[in-house]
Amino acid sequence: MELEPHIGTQKCLFEEGIEFDDIIKLEDLDSEISELNRKYGLNLQLRHEELVRAPVKKEEISFVGYLPYSEVSKRIPPYRYFYDDETILGLLCSLFQDDLAAYDYEFLSD
């Protein structure tokens, strides 16, 4: 059975046995780049539209999976608000367990 390419893992086969000094997470890209600059004496700068992944109080937001991107693009909630079913979260955890482990992520429920 051929899987939809979007469902493929992010971790590549060539990464087996390789330890990375740094893994950059997009959720906090600005501070990650600042840390790389500090750590390695670099002057990397990003040109991008600022996306806010602001802390969201549980009572302020609910499932956003059906909303158009334009409605969530300026204040992107944490990933769990894109999934409204614990079964789906479990399936994602299973599908992406190698990625989650390799890149130090967890799927957490509220």
C-alpha angles and dihedrals in degrees: 000000000000116000126220105263091236089064093056118112122261093220110090126217091239089063092069110121094007119120115205122215091213137014114199117213117206094214089074101023098147094056092040090056091046089053091050090050091051096042098047102026093248132146102213115164129185127217106205145123108267112250116196117218091181124178108268124204112229092239092053097062142024136181110338100176094111097045120105115255090246089066096054103027097094096045108027112193123218114284095258091071088066091063122061101182130065088213090060090049089051091050091049090048089053096044094048102032092122092050093046092052096042095050098035100247132141131197103226128189122216 
